[in-house]
Amino acid sequence: MTAIQFASSVTGRPGRVLIRTVLYIINLMTFSTLAMKDWLARNRLFRSHSYSTTVAQIIFTGVDALPTITVIGLATG
């Protein structure tokens, strides 16, 4: 076995694994980005009345709970 063959065998497999891993991550990110873009384009949730009502209810519930949470926090020290 020559030095070139040895170097090729040592760096060949890790290099292929690294390239395969990087390409997998790129493909996964591309797929996820395109899927989210398509979902957001078709989904009307963010422009609907129910979404704004839900956000208002969550904010109201959080503001409404602040006095109770403050009392419990002060009581537990």
N, CA, C and O atoms as a GROMACS GRO file, in nm:
protein
  308
    1MET      N    1   0.086  -0.118   0.000
    1MET     CA    2   0.000   0.000   0.000
    1MET      C    3   0.090   0.123   0.000
    1MET      O    4   0.178   0.138   0.085
    2THR      N    5   0.067   0.209  -0.095
    2THR     CA    6   0.147   0.330  -0.105
    2THR      C    7   0.090   0.438  -0.012
    2THR      O    8  -0.018   0.423   0.045
    3ALA      N    9   0.164   0.545   0.001
    3ALA     CA   10   0.122   0.655   0.088
    3ALA      C   11  -0.004   0.722   0.034
    3ALA      O   12  -0.089   0.765   0.112
    4ILE      N   13  -0.017   0.730  -0.097
    4ILE     CA   14  -0.136   0.792  -0.157
    4ILE      C   15  -0.260   0.707  -0.132
    4ILE      O   16  -0.367   0.759  -0.101
    5GLN      N   17  -0.244   0.576  -0.145
    5GLN     CA   18  -0.358   0.486  -0.119
    5GLN      C   19  -0.398   0.492   0.028
    5GLN      O   20  -0.516   0.492   0.060
    6PHE      N   21  -0.298   0.497   0.117
    6PHE     CA   22  -0.327   0.505   0.260
    6PHE      C   23  -0.398   0.636   0.294
    6PHE      O   24  -0.497   0.636   0.368
    7ALA      N   25  -0.349   0.747   0.240
    7ALA     CA   26  -0.412   0.877   0.265
    7ALA      C   27  -0.553   0.881   0.209
    7ALA      O   28  -0.643   0.938   0.270
    8SER      N   29  -0.572   0.820   0.094
    8SER     CA   30  -0.706   0.816   0.034
    8SER      C   31  -0.802   0.732   0.117
    8SER      O   32  -0.919   0.768   0.132
    9SER      N   33  -0.752   0.622   0.172
    9SER     CA   34  -0.840   0.538   0.253
    9SER      C   35  -0.871   0.602   0.388
    9SER      O   36  -0.980   0.582   0.442
   10VAL      N   37  -0.776   0.678   0.442
   10VAL     CA   38  -0.798   0.743   0.572
   10VAL      C   39  -0.894   0.860   0.559
   10VAL      O   40  -0.983   0.876   0.643
   11THR      N   41  -0.878   0.941   0.456
   11THR     CA   42  -0.963   1.060   0.442
   11THR      C   43  -1.087   1.035   0.358
   11THR      O   44  -1.180   1.116   0.360
   12GLY      N   45  -1.092   0.925   0.286
   12GLY     CA   46  -1.205   0.900   0.197
   12GLY      C   47  -1.336   0.880   0.269
   12GLY      O   48  -1.433   0.951   0.242
   13ARG      N   49  -1.340   0.785   0.362
   13ARG     CA   50  -1.465   0.755   0.432
   13ARG      C   51  -1.514   0.871   0.518
   13ARG      O   52  -1.631   0.908   0.508
   14PRO      N   53  -1.429   0.931   0.603
   14PRO     CA   54  -1.478   1.046   0.681
   14PRO      C   55  -1.524   1.162   0.592
   14PRO      O   56  -1.621   1.231   0.625
   15GLY      N   57  -1.455   1.183   0.482
   15GLY     CA   58  -1.496   1.289   0.390
   15GLY      C   59  -1.633   1.262   0.330
   15GLY      O   60  -1.716   1.352   0.320
   16ARG      N   61  -1.656   1.136   0.289
   16ARG     CA   62  -1.787   1.101   0.233
   16ARG      C   63  -1.897   1.115   0.337
   16ARG      O   64  -2.007   1.161   0.306
   17VAL      N   65  -1.868   1.074   0.459
   17VAL     CA   66  -1.967   1.086   0.566
   17VAL      C   67  -1.997   1.233   0.594
   17VAL      O   68  -2.113   1.271   0.612
   18LEU      N   69  -1.895   1.316   0.597
   18LEU     CA   70  -1.914   1.459   0.621
   18LEU      C   71  -1.994   1.524   0.509
   18LEU      O   72  -2.086   1.602   0.536
   19ILE      N   73  -1.960   1.493   0.386
   19ILE     CA   74  -2.034   1.549   0.272
   19ILE      C   75  -2.179   1.503   0.276
   19ILE      O   76  -2.270   1.583   0.253
   20ARG      N   77  -2.201   1.375   0.304
   20ARG     CA   78  -2.337   1.322   0.310
   20ARG      C   79  -2.417   1.390   0.420
   20ARG      O   80  -2.535   1.422   0.402
   21THR      N   81  -2.354   1.413   0.536
   21THR     CA   82  -2.422   1.478   0.648
   21THR      C   83  -2.457   1.624   0.615
   21THR      O   84  -2.568   1.670   0.642
   22VAL      N   85  -2.362   1.695   0.556
   22VAL     CA   86  -2.386   1.835   0.520
   22VAL      C   87  -2.497   1.845   0.416
   22VAL      O   88  -2.584   1.931   0.427
   23LEU      N   89  -2.495   1.758   0.316
   23LEU     CA   90  -2.600   1.759   0.214
   23LEU      C   91  -2.736   1.724   0.273
   23LEU      O   92  -2.838   1.778   0.231
   24TYR      N   93  -2.739   1.632   0.370
   24TYR     CA   94  -2.864   1.597   0.436
   24TYR      C   95  -2.922   1.718   0.509
   24TYR      O   96  -3.042   1.744   0.501
   25ILE      N   97  -2.837   1.790   0.581
   25ILE     CA   98  -2.883   1.908   0.655
   25ILE      C   99  -2.932   2.016   0.559
   25ILE      O  100  -3.035   2.079   0.584
   26ILE      N  101  -2.861   2.037   0.449
   26ILE     CA  102  -2.904   2.136   0.350
   26ILE      C  103  -3.038   2.096   0.290
   26ILE      O  104  -3.127   2.180   0.276
   27ASN      N  105  -3.053   1.968   0.254
   27ASN     CA  106  -3.180   1.922   0.198
   27ASN      C  107  -3.294   1.935   0.299
   27ASN      O  108  -3.405   1.974   0.262
   28LEU      N  109  -3.268   1.904   0.425
   28LEU     CA  110  -3.371   1.914   0.528
   28LEU      C  111  -3.414   2.059   0.548
   28LEU      O  112  -3.533   2.088   0.560
   29MET      N  113  -3.318   2.151   0.553
   29MET     CA  114  -3.350   2.292   0.571
   29MET      C  115  -3.425   2.347   0.449
   29MET      O  116  -3.519   2.426   0.465
   30THR      N  117  -3.385   2.306   0.330
   30THR     CA  118  -3.455   2.351   0.209
   30THR      C  119  -3.598   2.301   0.207
   30THR      O  120  -3.691   2.376   0.178
   31PHE      N  121  -3.616   2.173   0.239
   31PHE     CA  122  -3.750   2.116   0.242
   31PHE      C  123  -3.836   2.186   0.347
   31PHE      O  124  -3.952   2.220   0.320
   32SER      N  125  -3.780   2.207   0.467
   32SER     CA  126  -3.857   2.272   0.574
   32SER      C  127  -3.895   2.415   0.536
   32SER      O  128  -4.007   2.458   0.561
   33THR      N  129  -3.802   2.487   0.475
   33THR     CA  130  -3.830   2.625   0.434
   33THR      C  131  -3.939   2.630   0.328
   33THR      O  132  -4.031   2.712   0.337
   34LEU      N  133  -3.930   2.543   0.228
   34LEU     CA  134  -4.031   2.542   0.123
   34LEU      C  135  -4.167   2.497   0.176
   34LEU      O  136  -4.271   2.549   0.134
   35ALA      N  137  -4.167   2.401   0.269
   35ALA     CA  138  -4.294   2.356   0.327
   35ALA      C  139  -4.360   2.467   0.408
   35ALA      O  140  -4.481   2.487   0.399
   36MET      N  141  -4.281   2.539   0.488
   36MET     CA  142  -4.337   2.650   0.567
   36MET      C  143  -4.385   2.763   0.477
   36MET      O  144  -4.489   2.823   0.503
   37LYS      N  145  -4.310   2.792   0.370
   37LYS     CA  146  -4.350   2.896   0.277
   37LYS      C  147  -4.482   2.861   0.210
   37LYS      O  148  -4.570   2.946   0.197
   38ASP      N  149  -4.496   2.736   0.169
   38ASP     CA  150  -4.620   2.692   0.106
   38ASP      C  151  -4.735   2.694   0.206
   38ASP      O  152  -4.846   2.735   0.171
   39TRP      N  153  -4.710   2.651   0.330
   39TRP     CA  154  -4.815   2.648   0.431
   39TRP      C  155  -4.862   2.789   0.465
   39TRP      O  156  -4.982   2.814   0.478
   40LEU      N  157  -4.767   2.882   0.479
   40LEU     CA  158  -4.804   3.019   0.511
   40LEU      C  159  -4.878   3.086   0.396
   40LEU      O  160  -4.966   3.170   0.419
   41ALA      N  161  -4.844   3.049   0.273
   41ALA     CA  162  -4.913   3.108   0.158
   41ALA      C  163  -5.058   3.060   0.150
   41ALA      O  164  -5.146   3.135   0.108
   42ARG      N  165  -5.082   2.937   0.188
   42ARG     CA  166  -5.217   2.881   0.179
   42ARG      C  167  -5.299   2.902   0.305
   42ARG      O  168  -5.422   2.901   0.301
   43ASN      N  169  -5.232   2.921   0.417
   43ASN     CA  170  -5.302   2.930   0.545
   43ASN      C  171  -5.350   3.073   0.567
   43ASN      O  172  -5.272   3.168   0.556
   44ARG      N  173  -5.474   3.087   0.597
   44ARG     CA  174  -5.532   3.220   0.621
   44ARG      C  175  -5.547   3.249   0.770
   44ARG      O  176  -5.618   3.342   0.808
   45LEU      N  177  -5.480   3.171   0.854
   45LEU     CA  178  -5.496   3.186   0.999
   45LEU      C  179  -5.452   3.324   1.046
   45LEU      O  180  -5.519   3.384   1.130
   46PHE      N  181  -5.341   3.375   0.994
   46PHE     CA  182  -5.287   3.500   1.045
   46PHE      C  183  -5.366   3.621   1.000
   46PHE      O  184  -5.341   3.732   1.049
   47ARG      N  185  -5.459   3.604   0.908
   47ARG     CA  186  -5.541   3.716   0.863
   47ARG      C  187  -5.686   3.699   0.904
   47ARG      O  188  -5.773   3.775   0.859
   48SER      N  189  -5.714   3.604   0.987
   48SER     CA  190  -5.853   3.576   1.020
   48SER      C  191  -5.895   3.644   1.150
   48SER      O  192  -5.811   3.687   1.230
   49HIS      N  193  -6.024   3.653   1.169
   49HIS     CA  194  -6.079   3.713   1.290
   49HIS      C  195  -6.053   3.623   1.411
   49HIS      O  196  -6.031   3.672   1.521
   50SER      N  197  -6.056   3.492   1.390
   50SER     CA  198  -6.034   3.400   1.502
   50SER      C  199  -5.892   3.414   1.558
   50SER      O  200  -5.872   3.401   1.679
   51TYR      N  201  -5.794   3.440   1.472
   51TYR     CA  202  -5.657   3.458   1.520
   51TYR      C  203  -5.647   3.582   1.608
   51TYR      O  204  -5.586   3.576   1.716
   52SER      N  205  -5.704   3.692   1.565
   52SER     CA  206  -5.696   3.814   1.645
   52SER      C  207  -5.773   3.799   1.776
   52SER      O  208  -5.731   3.852   1.879
   53THR      N  209  -5.884   3.726   1.772
   53THR     CA  210  -5.959   3.701   1.895
   53THR      C  211  -5.878   3.614   1.991
   53THR      O  212  -5.876   3.639   2.112
   54THR      N  213  -5.810   3.513   1.938
   54THR     CA  214  -5.728   3.426   2.022
   54THR      C  215  -5.613   3.503   2.085
   54THR      O  216  -5.586   3.487   2.204
   55VAL      N  217  -5.547   3.587   2.008
   55VAL     CA  218  -5.437   3.667   2.062
   55VAL      C  219  -5.488   3.762   2.170
   55VAL      O  220  -5.424   3.776   2.275
   56ALA      N  221  -5.600   3.825   2.147
   56ALA     CA  222  -5.657   3.916   2.247
   56ALA      C  223  -5.692   3.840   2.375
   56ALA      O  224  -5.671   3.891   2.485
   57GLN      N  225  -5.745   3.720   2.361
   57GLN     CA  226  -5.781   3.640   2.478
   57GLN      C  227  -5.658   3.598   2.556
   57GLN      O  228  -5.659   3.600   2.680
   58ILE      N  229  -5.551   3.560   2.487
   58ILE     CA  230  -5.428   3.522   2.555
   58ILE      C  231  -5.369   3.641   2.630
   58ILE      O  232  -5.326   3.627   2.744
   59ILE      N  233  -5.367   3.757   2.567
   59ILE     CA  234  -5.315   3.877   2.633
   59ILE      C  235  -5.401   3.913   2.753
   59ILE      O  236  -5.348   3.947   2.859
   60PHE      N  237  -5.533   3.907   2.738
   60PHE     CA  238  -5.623   3.940   2.849
   60PHE      C  239  -5.604   3.842   2.964
   60PHE      O  240  -5.602   3.882   3.080
   61THR      N  241  -5.590   3.713   2.932
   61THR     CA  242  -5.570   3.613   3.037
   61THR      C  243  -5.439   3.637   3.110
   61THR      O  244  -5.434   3.625   3.232
   62GLY      N  245  -5.334   3.672   3.037
   62GLY     CA  246  -5.205   3.698   3.100
   62GLY      C  247  -5.209   3.821   3.189
   62GLY      O  248  -5.155   3.819   3.300
   63VAL      N  249  -5.272   3.928   3.142
   63VAL     CA  250  -5.283   4.051   3.221
   63VAL      C  251  -5.373   4.029   3.340
   63VAL      O  252  -5.347   4.081   3.449
   64ASP      N  253  -5.477   3.952   3.322
   64ASP     CA  254  -5.571   3.922   3.429
   64ASP      C  255  -5.504   3.839   3.539
   64ASP      O  256  -5.540   3.851   3.656
   65ALA      N  257  -5.408   3.755   3.501
   65ALA     CA  258  -5.343   3.667   3.598
   65ALA      C  259  -5.227   3.734   3.671
   65ALA      O  260  -5.177   3.678   3.769
   66LEU      N  261  -5.183   3.851   3.628
   66LEU     CA  262  -5.067   3.915   3.690
   66LEU      C  263  -5.083   3.941   3.840
   66LEU      O  264  -4.990   3.912   3.915
   67PRO      N  265  -5.196   3.994   3.889
   67PRO     CA  266  -5.207   4.014   4.034
   67PRO      C  267  -5.198   3.884   4.113
   67PRO      O  268  -5.134   3.880   4.218
   68THR      N  269  -5.260   3.780   4.064
   68THR     CA  270  -5.255   3.650   4.134
   68THR      C  271  -5.114   3.596   4.135
   68THR      O  272  -5.067   3.547   4.238
   69ILE      N  273  -5.045   3.603   4.022
   69ILE     CA  274  -4.908   3.553   4.015
   69ILE      C  275  -4.816   3.635   4.105
   69ILE      O  276  -4.725   3.580   4.166
   70THR      N  277  -4.838   3.765   4.113
   70THR     CA  278  -4.757   3.851   4.199
   70THR      C  279  -4.775   3.814   4.345
   70THR      O  280  -4.677   3.805   4.420
   71VAL      N  281  -4.898   3.793   4.387
   71VAL     CA  282  -4.925   3.755   4.526
   71VAL      C  283  -4.863   3.620   4.558
   71VAL      O  284  -4.801   3.603   4.663
   72ILE      N  285  -4.877   3.524   4.468
   72ILE     CA  286  -4.818   3.391   4.491
   72ILE      C  287  -4.666   3.401   4.496
   72ILE      O  288  -4.602   3.336   4.579
   73GLY      N  289  -4.607   3.482   4.406
   73GLY     CA  290  -4.462   3.499   4.406
   73GLY      C  291  -4.411   3.563   4.534
   73GLY      O  292  -4.309   3.521   4.588
   74LEU      N  293  -4.482   3.664   4.583
   74LEU     CA  294  -4.440   3.728   4.708
   74LEU      C  295  -4.461   3.636   4.828
   74LEU      O  296  -4.383   3.639   4.923
   75ALA      N  297  -4.566   3.555   4.824
   75ALA     CA  298  -4.593   3.465   4.935
   75ALA      C  299  -4.489   3.353   4.944
   75ALA      O  300  -4.452   3.312   5.054
   76THR      N  301  -4.442   3.306   4.830
   76THR     CA  302  -4.345   3.196   4.834
   76THR      C  303  -4.202   3.246   4.851
   76THR      O  304  -4.112   3.168   4.880
   77GLY      N  305  -4.182   3.374   4.834
   77GLY     CA  306  -4.056   3.436   4.865
   77GLY      C  307  -3.950   3.417   4.765
   77GLY      O  308  -3.838   3.467   4.783
   0.00000   0.00000   0.00000
